[in-house]
Amino acid sequence: MSLSSALETLANYRANNTRASLDTFKKGAQVLKANAVSKLGDDSWDFLEQLMLAAIDIGRIDIADACLKQLSDKFPGSQRVEILQGIRIEATGSSEIQLQYYVQLLKADPTNAAAWKRMISVLRRNGELAEAVEELTLYLDTFYSDLEGWLELADIYSSCNRYTLALQSLSHALLLSPQNPFTVLQFAETAYTAGDLPLALKMFLLVIDMDDESAAKEPPQGYNIRAWYGIKLCTRRLIQSPSLGASSSSKTPVPKSLNAIEELATEQVLVAFRNKRDAGTKLNRDVTTRWMAAF
């Protein structure tokens, strides 16, 4: 691959926030070998950061250190470079050293959101979930509008089977991003796992309703397929066990037309695999058909 093509690919990775660590490292090494970093102008610093992270991902700490040194020399005292230094410490340092580093950054600047989030990540990775939740809760009290933070808190609660608390966290995420169907879908699936089938059904239907253009396509695509699966599961269970509707902790009413909704969901799930000719999709279609018949 030519140098110009490598640079274009790396720029596209940065623009699309694509990690692609191995490919990034290979193409970045090509740029380094050609001594072309200085020709990138202001983009050279973004390139060095990109290459450093890729190098850490694949275990080339020597290249990561070389990139970090150039960034540190150019931007001494930069908060962003300090976080990169922390990521470098995470690659080889003990958990105690990692936490100590971020604690020191937060002592110097309690509003350093990036350092706070990295520290929470270290706590969770070390299995210190209670401490991670405590820190993340404090963080969100300060930076309420951090959507990723609320999703992270919901994920931690879900991993501990604390689904009611996960739903509370996702409620905040929905307030911040009400038009994001993936957040609504996550809320619906969490509500289903928590046993609140009427609430789950309502949110699965909302996912479909949020994207009228995609919903009108045949077959359903992307997250709509998951939503239709969820609708099928909810309606079938509510039809089989009506008492489940009365046990909704959110007091969400059950739609009166459950049978019609269930039939539509069945049709939409099956049509998602209709007229597909490849072997993998045929297998999925056969499995799905048997799954539907099992209800």
Backbone bond lengths (Angstrom), bond angles and torsions (degrees), N, CA, C in turn:
res aa  C-N    CA-C-N  psi(-1)  N-CA   C-N-CA  omega(-1)  CA-C   N-CA-C  phi
1 M - - - 1.465 - - 1.514 109.58 -
2 S 1.347 116.08 137.96 1.458 120.34 -179.71 1.519 110.71 -70.39
3 L 1.345 114.79 160.33 1.460 120.04 179.86 1.528 110.90 -61.89
4 S 1.318 117.53 -42.57 1.467 120.65 -179.20 1.527 111.18 -63.61
5 S 1.332 116.39 -37.47 1.464 119.93 178.22 1.520 110.99 -67.97
6 A 1.339 116.59 -39.13 1.461 120.57 178.04 1.523 110.80 -63.38
7 L 1.328 116.24 -43.42 1.471 120.48 179.70 1.521 111.05 -64.46
8 E 1.327 116.40 -38.07 1.462 120.10 179.11 1.526 110.87 -65.72
9 T 1.331 115.68 -42.59 1.469 119.66 178.77 1.522 111.02 -62.68
10 L 1.329 116.86 -44.30 1.464 120.75 179.82 1.522 111.03 -63.51
11 A 1.327 116.80 -39.41 1.469 120.26 177.99 1.518 110.62 -64.06
12 N 1.329 117.09 -39.19 1.465 120.30 177.89 1.523 110.99 -66.17
13 Y 1.326 116.78 -39.08 1.468 119.96 176.45 1.527 110.47 -59.30
14 R 1.332 116.21 -43.86 1.476 119.40 -179.55 1.524 110.74 -65.47
15 A 1.326 115.94 -42.57 1.467 119.81 -177.49 1.524 111.54 -64.34
16 N 1.329 116.27 -35.41 1.464 120.98 -177.59 1.520 113.30 -97.90
17 N 1.341 116.07 6.64 1.463 121.57 179.68 1.529 111.03 54.93
18 T 1.328 115.46 43.18 1.463 122.49 179.58 1.521 109.62 -95.39
19 R 1.329 116.69 127.89 1.464 120.28 -177.53 1.537 111.14 -76.16
20 A 1.328 117.98 -60.93 1.472 123.49 176.96 1.528 110.44 37.83
21 S 1.334 115.66 59.02 1.464 121.17 -167.42 1.528 114.10 -58.70
22 L 1.327 117.25 -46.64 1.460 119.28 -176.21 1.524 111.40 -65.23
23 D 1.326 116.40 -46.21 1.457 119.69 179.46 1.523 110.91 -66.11
24 T 1.333 116.40 -39.35 1.457 120.58 177.55 1.520 110.75 -60.86
25 F 1.329 116.21 -42.62 1.473 119.25 -179.72 1.525 111.00 -65.26
26 K 1.322 116.84 -44.04 1.462 119.72 -178.85 1.521 111.20 -61.51
27 K 1.317 115.77 -45.57 1.470 118.87 -179.07 1.523 111.22 -72.84
28 G 1.336 116.35 -34.31 1.461 119.35 176.03 1.513 112.11 -65.41
29 A 1.324 116.06 -39.29 1.464 120.31 177.61 1.520 110.28 -63.60
30 Q 1.323 116.27 -34.35 1.466 120.52 176.91 1.526 110.59 -63.62
31 V 1.327 116.75 -40.34 1.463 121.26 178.20 1.525 110.37 -65.39
32 L 1.345 116.14 -43.28 1.460 119.91 179.03 1.525 111.14 -62.83
33 K 1.309 116.17 -43.78 1.463 120.54 -178.32 1.522 111.30 -61.65
34 A 1.331 116.50 -32.79 1.462 121.20 -179.50 1.528 112.27 -85.86
35 N 1.347 116.32 2.30 1.475 120.76 -178.42 1.536 111.57 53.21
36 A 1.321 114.53 41.82 1.466 119.50 -174.69 1.521 113.84 -103.04
37 V 1.318 117.73 4.34 1.467 119.54 -176.81 1.522 111.35 -61.55
38 S 1.332 116.56 -44.07 1.467 120.47 -177.62 1.522 112.35 -63.65
39 K 1.342 116.90 -22.33 1.458 120.70 -179.29 1.524 112.75 -77.09
40 L 1.324 116.40 -8.95 1.462 120.21 -177.75 1.523 113.25 -81.96
41 G 1.327 116.89 -10.49 1.460 120.22 -179.08 1.511 111.77 66.74
42 D 1.327 116.10 -135.79 1.465 120.11 -179.66 1.527 112.11 -64.81
43 D 1.330 117.31 -24.17 1.465 120.47 179.14 1.523 112.25 -69.83
44 S 1.330 117.10 -12.88 1.461 119.74 -177.44 1.524 111.86 -62.61
45 W 1.331 116.77 -32.63 1.466 119.55 -177.53 1.523 110.69 -74.40
46 D 1.330 116.70 -38.34 1.470 119.36 174.17 1.521 110.29 -64.57
47 F 1.324 115.79 -37.94 1.462 120.07 178.24 1.524 110.91 -62.89
48 L 1.336 117.19 -44.62 1.465 120.52 -179.03 1.526 111.26 -63.45
49 E 1.318 116.42 -39.19 1.472 119.64 176.89 1.526 110.47 -64.81
50 Q 1.323 116.66 -44.21 1.457 121.93 178.44 1.527 111.14 -59.65
51 L 1.313 116.31 -45.74 1.462 120.80 -178.88 1.518 110.76 -68.26
52 M 1.328 117.58 -37.41 1.457 120.72 179.57 1.525 111.20 -61.10
53 L 1.318 116.35 -47.12 1.464 119.87 -179.05 1.522 111.19 -64.88
54 A 1.333 116.40 -39.58 1.459 119.57 177.83 1.525 110.82 -64.96
55 A 1.317 116.68 -40.16 1.467 121.09 -179.92 1.529 110.82 -63.58
56 I 1.315 117.20 -40.21 1.465 120.50 176.81 1.523 110.17 -63.54
57 D 1.320 116.49 -42.14 1.466 120.62 -178.55 1.519 112.12 -58.99
58 I 1.329 117.51 -36.18 1.468 119.62 -176.52 1.525 112.26 -101.95
59 G 1.339 116.49 7.57 1.458 119.58 174.19 1.512 116.02 85.21
60 R 1.319 118.32 14.09 1.464 120.76 176.96 1.529 108.79 -93.42
61 I 1.317 114.93 73.96 1.465 120.81 -176.35 1.536 111.36 -64.93
62 D 1.323 116.98 -29.51 1.462 119.58 179.67 1.526 111.60 -62.09
63 I 1.321 116.45 -44.01 1.464 120.30 178.37 1.528 110.01 -69.12
64 A 1.312 116.32 -39.16 1.471 119.96 178.49 1.518 110.67 -60.38
65 D 1.330 116.82 -43.62 1.468 120.61 179.85 1.526 111.55 -64.51
66 A 1.325 116.32 -37.33 1.461 119.78 179.52 1.525 110.62 -65.77
67 C 1.321 116.70 -41.47 1.470 120.25 177.43 1.521 111.04 -66.09
68 L 1.329 116.25 -43.09 1.461 120.65 -178.72 1.525 111.29 -63.18
69 K 1.326 117.33 -38.13 1.463 120.29 179.36 1.524 110.82 -62.35
70 Q 1.319 116.97 -43.44 1.469 119.45 179.39 1.524 110.84 -63.39
71 L 1.324 116.43 -40.64 1.462 120.09 179.24 1.528 111.44 -66.95
72 S 1.336 116.35 -41.04 1.469 120.64 179.42 1.521 111.53 -65.42
73 D 1.330 116.53 -39.14 1.467 120.18 178.67 1.520 111.66 -66.62
74 K 1.326 115.81 -35.61 1.466 120.05 -178.44 1.521 112.02 -78.99
75 F 1.334 116.76 -37.30 1.469 120.51 -175.58 1.524 110.59 -126.68
76 P 1.322 118.28 67.45 1.472 120.24 179.67 1.531 110.63 -64.82
77 G 1.346 115.55 132.73 1.463 119.98 179.30 1.513 114.16 80.60
78 S 1.323 117.93 3.24 1.460 121.09 179.05 1.523 110.54 -68.01
79 Q 1.316 116.65 133.19 1.468 120.98 179.10 1.525 110.87 -63.47
80 R 1.310 115.78 -36.60 1.467 119.71 179.91 1.527 110.54 -65.99
81 V 1.317 116.68 -41.76 1.462 120.08 178.68 1.526 110.16 -67.47
82 E 1.329 117.03 -34.81 1.468 120.29 177.20 1.530 110.84 -61.18
83 I 1.331 116.23 -38.57 1.465 119.62 177.64 1.520 110.48 -67.77
84 L 1.316 116.46 -39.43 1.466 119.50 176.46 1.526 110.51 -62.11
85 Q 1.334 116.53 -38.07 1.457 120.35 176.05 1.528 110.41 -62.90
86 G 1.329 116.10 -38.58 1.462 119.85 176.74 1.515 112.18 -63.91
87 I 1.321 116.71 -41.90 1.463 120.41 177.57 1.523 110.45 -62.50
88 R 1.331 115.62 -37.27 1.467 119.92 176.84 1.533 110.34 -64.43
89 I 1.314 117.57 -39.98 1.468 121.59 177.85 1.526 110.19 -65.10
90 E 1.319 116.56 -38.34 1.460 120.40 178.81 1.524 112.15 -61.61
91 A 1.325 115.97 -26.89 1.466 120.02 -177.10 1.520 112.37 -68.32
92 T 1.337 117.32 -33.64 1.470 119.53 -174.50 1.527 113.85 -134.04
93 G 1.315 118.06 -15.94 1.459 120.54 -176.17 1.514 112.90 -82.24
94 S 1.320 116.57 159.47 1.463 121.12 177.11 1.524 109.81 -70.25
95 S 1.330 115.59 162.38 1.463 119.68 -179.67 1.521 111.51 -61.43
96 E 1.329 116.35 -34.41 1.469 119.71 178.89 1.529 110.90 -64.39
97 I 1.319 116.17 -43.07 1.466 120.45 179.77 1.524 110.08 -66.54
98 Q 1.322 117.15 -39.77 1.462 121.05 178.92 1.527 110.92 -60.59
99 L 1.348 115.47 -50.09 1.461 119.32 -178.76 1.521 111.23 -64.32
100 Q 1.314 116.72 -40.77 1.459 120.43 179.70 1.520 111.02 -60.58
101 Y 1.314 116.13 -40.10 1.463 119.76 -179.79 1.533 110.81 -61.71
102 Y 1.329 117.13 -47.11 1.470 119.80 -178.11 1.520 111.73 -70.93
103 V 1.320 116.40 -33.71 1.470 119.11 175.95 1.519 110.47 -61.20
104 Q 1.324 116.79 -40.97 1.466 120.78 178.74 1.527 110.95 -64.67
105 L 1.317 116.78 -40.06 1.468 119.49 177.51 1.526 110.93 -62.57
106 L 1.324 116.51 -39.94 1.462 120.24 -178.55 1.525 111.66 -73.15
107 K 1.320 116.92 -30.21 1.466 119.10 174.80 1.527 110.20 -65.38
108 A 1.317 115.51 -38.24 1.467 119.73 179.44 1.523 111.44 -72.40
109 D 1.341 116.41 -32.41 1.463 120.89 -179.38 1.520 109.31 -150.50
110 P 1.341 117.81 95.34 1.473 121.18 -177.96 1.526 113.64 -62.38
111 T 1.338 118.63 -14.38 1.465 121.40 -179.66 1.529 112.13 -95.78
112 N 1.308 116.67 11.12 1.463 120.82 -179.96 1.534 108.84 -74.87
113 A 1.324 115.39 88.31 1.461 120.54 -174.88 1.525 112.07 -62.42
114 A 1.318 117.21 -39.87 1.467 120.38 -177.93 1.523 111.38 -63.04
115 A 1.335 116.70 -42.39 1.465 120.68 178.92 1.526 110.47 -65.59
116 W 1.315 116.25 -39.51 1.469 121.01 179.54 1.525 110.32 -61.62
117 K 1.340 116.35 -45.05 1.454 120.05 -178.97 1.526 111.90 -67.81
118 R 1.328 117.18 -36.63 1.463 119.48 176.70 1.529 110.56 -65.27
119 M 1.316 117.06 -39.39 1.459 120.57 178.84 1.525 110.39 -63.65
120 I 1.324 117.25 -41.84 1.467 121.83 177.47 1.522 109.91 -61.70
121 S 1.330 116.20 -41.10 1.459 120.68 178.35 1.526 111.42 -61.74
122 V 1.327 116.43 -41.12 1.465 120.59 178.15 1.520 110.51 -64.09
123 L 1.329 117.05 -43.75 1.465 121.02 179.33 1.527 111.14 -60.04
124 R 1.317 115.62 -45.24 1.468 118.75 -179.49 1.518 111.10 -66.27
125 R 1.304 116.80 -41.48 1.463 120.17 -179.70 1.522 111.63 -63.20
126 N 1.327 115.98 -29.70 1.465 120.53 179.20 1.518 112.52 -85.94
127 G 1.336 117.29 1.78 1.451 120.70 178.58 1.516 114.22 81.79
128 E 1.319 117.83 9.48 1.471 121.60 178.89 1.527 108.49 -89.03
129 L 1.333 115.39 69.68 1.457 120.84 -170.61 1.527 112.49 -69.41
130 A 1.318 117.57 -38.13 1.469 119.88 179.64 1.525 110.06 -61.49
131 E 1.332 116.15 -43.63 1.465 120.40 178.76 1.528 110.76 -67.31
132 A 1.336 116.18 -38.50 1.462 119.81 179.02 1.523 110.86 -63.16
133 V 1.335 116.37 -43.44 1.465 120.58 179.09 1.529 110.56 -64.11
134 E 1.322 116.27 -42.56 1.467 119.84 179.61 1.525 111.03 -60.89
135 E 1.333 116.18 -46.82 1.461 119.90 -179.21 1.527 111.34 -67.48
136 L 1.332 116.37 -39.95 1.460 119.89 -178.95 1.526 110.93 -67.47
137 T 1.325 116.69 -36.43 1.466 120.30 177.16 1.523 110.62 -64.51
138 L 1.326 116.54 -44.26 1.467 120.54 176.12 1.522 110.83 -62.46
139 Y 1.316 115.46 -40.72 1.466 120.24 179.41 1.530 111.14 -60.19
140 L 1.340 115.93 -45.24 1.458 120.11 -177.60 1.524 112.16 -72.53
141 D 1.328 117.18 -24.06 1.463 119.70 171.84 1.527 110.69 -64.73
142 T 1.326 115.63 -29.63 1.463 121.29 -179.61 1.526 111.30 -90.74
143 F 1.337 116.07 -41.40 1.469 121.10 -177.25 1.529 108.58 -119.40
144 Y 1.316 115.68 69.79 1.461 121.00 -173.29 1.523 111.98 -59.75
145 S 1.312 118.25 -35.66 1.462 121.64 -172.30 1.522 113.97 -79.91
146 D 1.321 117.99 8.18 1.465 121.00 178.78 1.529 109.41 -80.43
147 L 1.320 116.01 97.26 1.465 121.09 -177.54 1.526 111.35 -60.44
148 E 1.324 117.12 -43.30 1.460 120.48 -179.65 1.522 111.64 -60.39
149 G 1.325 116.28 -33.75 1.459 120.19 178.84 1.526 111.68 -64.45
150 W 1.321 117.21 -43.33 1.472 120.50 178.86 1.517 111.12 -66.57
151 L 1.334 116.85 -38.58 1.459 120.06 177.53 1.529 110.88 -66.32
152 E 1.320 116.18 -37.36 1.465 120.21 177.33 1.520 110.66 -65.04
153 L 1.337 116.83 -42.87 1.465 120.44 179.03 1.525 110.29 -62.99
154 A 1.331 116.63 -41.99 1.467 120.14 177.81 1.517 110.89 -62.15
155 D 1.320 116.50 -39.52 1.464 120.51 -179.26 1.529 111.16 -66.48
156 I 1.325 116.61 -39.27 1.466 120.10 177.91 1.525 109.79 -63.21
157 Y 1.330 116.83 -47.19 1.468 120.07 179.85 1.529 110.99 -61.39
158 S 1.335 116.91 -41.28 1.455 120.11 179.31 1.522 111.49 -63.44
159 S 1.333 115.84 -38.21 1.466 119.49 179.56 1.523 111.72 -65.55
160 C 1.344 116.73 -19.93 1.472 121.84 178.50 1.532 111.72 -102.74
161 N 1.346 116.15 10.71 1.470 122.12 -178.25 1.521 112.88 62.75
162 R 1.323 116.31 26.55 1.470 121.06 175.98 1.527 108.62 -98.59
163 Y 1.323 115.55 70.19 1.456 120.03 -168.71 1.525 113.17 -72.11
164 T 1.318 117.82 -31.05 1.463 120.03 177.35 1.518 110.32 -63.05
165 L 1.329 116.27 -43.65 1.460 120.18 177.26 1.527 110.96 -68.25
166 A 1.326 116.63 -34.57 1.461 120.05 176.79 1.523 110.31 -62.26
167 L 1.343 116.39 -41.35 1.464 120.28 178.57 1.523 111.20 -65.13
168 Q 1.314 117.30 -36.85 1.462 120.01 176.88 1.524 110.91 -62.05
169 S 1.334 115.89 -41.98 1.460 119.90 178.31 1.523 111.01 -65.93
170 L 1.324 116.47 -41.12 1.464 120.22 179.42 1.526 111.56 -67.62
171 S 1.325 116.78 -27.52 1.470 119.95 176.19 1.519 110.36 -61.83
172 H 1.333 116.51 -40.86 1.463 120.36 176.20 1.526 110.41 -65.56
173 A 1.336 116.45 -39.65 1.466 120.17 178.41 1.529 110.69 -62.09
174 L 1.335 117.09 -38.14 1.457 120.79 178.63 1.525 111.57 -67.24
175 L 1.320 116.75 -34.82 1.467 119.62 176.54 1.520 110.99 -64.01
176 L 1.325 115.67 -36.73 1.459 120.33 -178.05 1.525 112.25 -80.19
177 S 1.339 116.55 -28.87 1.464 120.20 -176.82 1.524 110.01 -140.06
178 P 1.333 116.78 68.05 1.469 119.74 -173.49 1.525 113.87 -68.96
179 Q 1.325 117.98 -18.75 1.459 120.72 -177.13 1.525 113.18 -99.10
180 N 1.321 117.08 8.89 1.465 120.57 -179.21 1.533 109.22 -91.35
181 P 1.337 118.64 108.00 1.472 120.00 -176.26 1.523 112.82 -65.34
182 F 1.327 117.80 -26.34 1.464 119.35 -179.90 1.526 111.07 -69.32
183 T 1.332 116.88 -35.52 1.463 120.25 176.40 1.523 110.30 -68.29
184 V 1.320 116.47 -41.69 1.473 120.68 177.45 1.529 110.12 -63.02
185 L 1.336 116.51 -41.28 1.460 120.39 179.05 1.528 110.82 -63.82
186 Q 1.326 116.82 -41.49 1.470 119.88 177.78 1.525 110.32 -62.82
187 F 1.325 116.71 -41.11 1.469 120.54 177.48 1.524 110.00 -60.86
188 A 1.338 116.47 -44.77 1.468 120.71 -178.73 1.521 110.92 -62.07
189 E 1.311 117.02 -45.78 1.467 120.48 -178.20 1.524 111.32 -66.89
190 T 1.328 116.70 -35.41 1.465 120.12 177.37 1.523 110.51 -68.61
191 A 1.330 116.79 -40.60 1.468 120.42 177.41 1.524 110.45 -62.66
192 Y 1.326 116.88 -38.54 1.465 120.16 177.64 1.527 110.38 -63.31
193 T 1.313 116.82 -45.36 1.464 120.63 179.44 1.528 110.90 -64.03
194 A 1.328 115.73 -33.87 1.464 120.05 179.18 1.527 112.17 -73.82
195 G 1.335 117.48 -11.83 1.457 120.69 177.88 1.512 114.86 94.21
196 D 1.342 117.46 3.85 1.460 120.56 178.19 1.531 108.13 -91.96
197 L 1.324 116.27 80.98 1.465 121.03 -173.29 1.528 113.53 -66.14
198 P 1.342 120.02 -40.83 1.467 118.53 177.54 1.526 112.57 -60.76
199 L 1.331 116.72 -41.43 1.461 119.84 178.14 1.527 110.48 -65.75
200 A 1.334 116.29 -43.03 1.465 120.18 179.17 1.526 110.31 -60.62
201 L 1.332 117.04 -44.84 1.463 121.17 179.97 1.526 110.53 -60.99
202 K 1.310 115.83 -44.79 1.472 119.95 179.46 1.529 110.85 -57.44
203 M 1.329 117.06 -43.39 1.458 120.50 -176.95 1.533 111.82 -75.31
204 F 1.337 117.15 -35.12 1.470 118.89 175.10 1.527 110.11 -62.09
205 L 1.328 116.71 -42.25 1.461 120.75 177.72 1.520 111.09 -64.20
206 L 1.322 116.34 -34.75 1.464 120.30 178.60 1.525 110.52 -65.09
207 V 1.336 116.86 -37.81 1.466 120.22 177.59 1.521 109.61 -57.63
208 I 1.330 116.91 -46.27 1.461 121.08 179.60 1.524 110.29 -64.01
209 D 1.314 116.11 -42.22 1.460 121.27 -176.85 1.526 112.11 -68.56
210 M 1.316 116.84 -25.62 1.469 120.27 -176.21 1.524 112.55 -71.32
211 D 1.318 117.64 -21.47 1.454 120.71 -176.41 1.522 109.17 -129.05
212 D 1.332 115.85 76.92 1.458 120.71 -176.59 1.525 111.51 -61.53
213 E 1.333 116.35 -35.83 1.467 119.82 -176.93 1.517 111.09 -64.98
214 S 1.374 115.52 -47.22 1.464 119.02 179.24 1.519 111.48 -70.84
215 A 1.338 115.72 -35.29 1.462 119.44 -178.31 1.523 111.67 -64.24
216 A 1.346 116.31 -27.93 1.459 120.15 -178.81 1.521 112.54 -80.32
217 K 1.327 117.11 -12.00 1.461 120.62 -178.82 1.524 110.45 -76.53
218 E 1.312 114.93 152.21 1.452 119.66 175.11 1.515 107.78 -129.32
219 P 1.305 120.71 121.88 1.471 124.80 3.70 1.525 113.07 -82.63
220 P 1.339 117.77 167.22 1.464 120.37 174.04 1.527 110.46 -58.86
221 Q 1.317 115.66 151.78 1.459 119.99 -176.20 1.519 111.07 -130.24
222 G 1.334 114.80 159.16 1.460 121.78 171.26 1.513 114.12 54.88
223 Y 1.342 114.41 -133.49 1.460 119.74 -175.43 1.523 112.64 -66.56
224 N 1.361 117.20 -18.73 1.461 119.20 178.49 1.524 111.94 -63.33
225 I 1.338 116.53 -33.66 1.462 119.03 178.66 1.525 110.02 -63.26
226 R 1.332 116.25 -44.46 1.470 120.16 178.60 1.517 110.69 -62.34
227 A 1.334 116.34 -39.17 1.462 119.61 179.80 1.526 110.81 -64.67
228 W 1.342 117.06 -42.02 1.461 119.50 178.81 1.525 111.32 -65.89
229 Y 1.331 116.93 -37.64 1.467 120.13 173.65 1.539 109.58 -57.36
230 G 1.321 116.09 -46.34 1.459 120.44 -179.46 1.514 112.19 -62.32
231 I 1.332 116.09 -41.42 1.465 120.30 178.04 1.525 110.82 -61.71
232 K 1.337 115.21 -43.05 1.470 120.16 178.47 1.529 110.63 -59.46
233 L 1.323 116.61 -47.58 1.463 120.72 -179.09 1.527 111.60 -61.56
234 C 1.341 115.75 -46.26 1.469 119.68 -177.16 1.520 111.82 -65.00
235 T 1.318 116.34 -49.68 1.465 119.08 -176.38 1.517 111.27 -64.13
236 R 1.331 117.23 -41.65 1.460 119.13 -178.22 1.524 111.34 -63.89
237 R 1.330 116.05 -42.08 1.463 118.75 -179.97 1.528 111.17 -68.77
238 L 1.322 117.39 -36.85 1.468 120.50 178.88 1.530 111.08 -69.25
239 I 1.327 116.99 -33.27 1.468 120.23 176.68 1.522 110.55 -69.47
240 Q 1.328 116.19 -42.59 1.459 121.09 -178.37 1.522 112.12 -71.19
241 S 1.344 116.21 -35.95 1.476 120.73 -177.44 1.522 109.23 -132.22
242 P 1.338 117.89 82.25 1.464 121.11 -177.68 1.528 113.52 -56.41
243 S 1.336 116.80 -25.63 1.465 119.48 -178.84 1.525 111.71 -63.20
244 L 1.328 117.03 -22.69 1.459 119.78 179.21 1.527 111.53 -64.27
245 G 1.329 115.93 -27.40 1.462 119.20 178.01 1.507 112.68 -70.12
246 A 1.325 116.08 -32.19 1.465 119.81 -178.92 1.515 112.14 -78.50
247 S 1.328 117.21 -14.54 1.465 120.09 -176.91 1.524 112.86 -96.11
248 S 1.321 116.98 16.27 1.465 120.90 179.81 1.519 110.35 -66.04
249 S 1.320 116.86 117.27 1.463 120.47 -179.89 1.525 112.06 -66.87
250 S 1.326 116.37 -22.45 1.463 120.27 179.52 1.527 112.13 -91.17
251 K 1.345 116.23 -2.00 1.470 122.24 -178.97 1.534 111.85 62.12
252 T 1.312 116.50 29.02 1.463 120.72 179.00 1.523 109.50 -75.15
253 P 1.329 118.70 127.83 1.468 120.07 -179.19 1.527 111.46 -71.23
254 V 1.322 115.30 153.23 1.459 121.68 177.93 1.519 108.98 -90.98
255 P 1.328 118.92 131.65 1.475 120.23 177.68 1.518 111.30 -58.56
256 K 1.330 116.42 147.83 1.458 120.44 -178.70 1.529 111.93 -76.07
257 S 1.313 116.62 -25.64 1.468 120.46 -174.48 1.530 111.33 -98.30
258 L 1.338 116.73 48.94 1.468 121.07 -176.48 1.533 111.76 -59.80
259 N 1.328 116.46 -42.32 1.462 118.99 -176.62 1.526 111.70 -64.78
260 A 1.318 116.61 -39.95 1.463 120.13 178.73 1.526 110.90 -66.80
261 I 1.337 116.10 -40.40 1.467 120.14 178.83 1.521 110.29 -65.54
262 E 1.340 115.71 -40.38 1.465 120.06 -179.97 1.524 110.96 -64.27
263 E 1.334 117.24 -41.30 1.462 120.76 178.71 1.524 111.11 -64.85
264 L 1.324 116.19 -40.76 1.467 119.79 178.90 1.525 110.67 -65.09
265 A 1.336 116.81 -41.70 1.463 120.41 179.10 1.524 110.89 -62.42
266 T 1.340 116.42 -41.86 1.462 120.49 178.17 1.526 110.39 -59.84
267 E 1.319 115.96 -45.70 1.465 120.73 -179.92 1.520 111.36 -62.04
268 Q 1.337 116.50 -43.38 1.462 120.35 -176.59 1.528 111.99 -68.40
269 V 1.330 117.01 -38.21 1.467 119.88 178.54 1.519 110.41 -66.23
270 L 1.323 116.59 -43.01 1.463 119.95 -179.02 1.524 112.01 -69.30
271 V 1.328 116.41 -38.73 1.458 119.27 -178.48 1.524 111.57 -68.22
272 A 1.316 116.50 -20.37 1.465 119.85 178.45 1.523 111.29 -62.75
273 F 1.348 116.70 -23.30 1.464 120.48 -178.36 1.537 112.15 -112.37
274 R 1.311 116.59 10.31 1.455 120.03 -177.54 1.532 110.81 -78.44
275 N 1.315 115.66 143.47 1.465 122.31 175.65 1.520 113.50 62.87
276 K 1.338 116.48 25.26 1.461 120.45 174.50 1.516 108.54 -96.60
277 R 1.309 116.79 132.66 1.455 120.05 -171.33 1.526 114.27 -104.44
278 D 1.331 118.20 -17.56 1.460 117.93 -177.79 1.522 110.09 -73.13
279 A 1.333 115.22 153.84 1.473 120.91 -173.33 1.524 112.14 -62.75
280 G 1.332 116.34 -40.13 1.461 119.54 -178.19 1.509 111.85 -63.46
281 T 1.335 116.79 -42.47 1.457 120.07 -179.95 1.520 111.21 -69.84
282 K 1.357 116.81 -35.75 1.466 119.71 177.32 1.520 110.50 -61.84
283 L 1.348 115.97 -41.23 1.455 119.60 177.24 1.518 110.42 -61.60
284 N 1.338 117.01 -44.57 1.462 120.66 178.36 1.521 110.97 -61.38
285 R 1.344 116.33 -40.08 1.456 119.92 -179.92 1.524 110.90 -64.22
286 D 1.328 116.67 -43.51 1.468 120.07 179.98 1.526 111.04 -64.14
287 V 1.327 115.83 -43.28 1.467 119.78 178.89 1.520 110.36 -63.35
288 T 1.336 116.39 -43.11 1.467 120.37 -179.60 1.521 111.36 -63.97
289 T 1.329 116.52 -41.20 1.466 120.01 179.06 1.516 111.06 -61.86
290 R 1.325 116.92 -43.44 1.465 120.13 178.04 1.527 110.81 -65.46
291 W 1.328 115.15 -38.66 1.477 118.65 178.98 1.523 111.14 -62.45
292 M 1.335 116.12 -41.67 1.453 119.96 178.75 1.530 111.54 -64.40
293 A 1.315 115.15 -39.70 1.469 119.53 -178.30 1.513 112.26 -69.66
294 A 1.329 116.98 -20.55 1.462 121.18 -177.28 1.518 112.90 -74.72
295 F 1.331 117.38 -17.27 1.466 119.40 -178.73 1.525 110.08 -72.02
